[in-house]
Amino acid sequence: SSGINAEWPLRPGGNTVTIEGNEENVEDCKEHLLELAEEYMDAVLERLEFQAEMSQYSRPEPQPGFFVRDAPWQQAPQPQVAPDTSDMSAFPDLGSNTTAPSHSVSGSWGGNKRWR
């Protein structure tokens, strides 16, 4: 055993530590506690520096862009109704007697090419 008695403050924010025991052991304990406190403060400062450095790479708060009003995806879905296929006026191109113009195919892939 080290032969010391160390007491920490009971109230928050207190900063006095009492060390009792053999003078040599008390000095060793005091040095050790001061080293631990210094290491702790170094770690705290490193973390703060790291956080400050990383904060420059954080994404900025999004700025409001533009607002779309009455867009189709904002509307309540409307029930879809199938068109009346018996009403030819709904399909003007299907029942007409007009003849589509004919296109002749020619070139490398079409036409009346004969293979020998």
Disulfide bonds with the S-S distance in Angstrom:
none
